[in-house]
Amino acid sequence: MKSRNNGVERFCKSYPIFCPPVKKRRLQIRRLFSFYHPVDFQKQISRWLIYALGNNQSAYDDGGAREDLLDFILDLDRLIEAYGQLFTKEAASSKFPVTEREKQDPMQIIHQFRKNYSYSYAQTELLDLLEAVLSYNGYRKSYKGDIALFYQHLVFMLQQTYTRF
């Protein structure tokens, strides 16, 4: 951050989740869910899935890639549900099964997600998903004004998933 002689700050674009850095990761992830409630995450992910599957010129042209995406989204939805349990003390609206045992110990879901997907795979899948959403030109109207922000939140959640636990 620099300042001019007249006291005006320049080159300062802090965003509350990412800046200033919070040393306690729990606080970072709690802050994330204060901006996007788990239900909002899940709704947006569902929209992105529709756009990705409806885009015939994306990384999901192949049936196997679509199947991988569906499995990834299912587990991502469960991951969001787990974080919702941990940090908002509310259940989200998971369309995918979360057992009573998992509700009691949401860390199981987080550990399972890490076991199922390497960090690099998860990053690549999110990037492919972003590309599919951006290039979607189907008949459904898609608001694209918050795509970058939502993507940043997803990436941040993944970073916390792989570095925190």
Secondary structure, 3 states (H helix, E strand, C coil): CEECCCCCEECCCCCCCCCCCCCCHHHHHHHHHHHCCHHHHHHHHHHHHHHHHHCCCCCCCCHHHHHHHHHHHHHHHHHHHHHHHHHCCCCCCCCCCCCHHHHHCCHHHHHHHHHHCCHHHHHHHHHHHHHHHHCCCCCCCCCCCCHHHHHHHHHHHHHHHHHHC
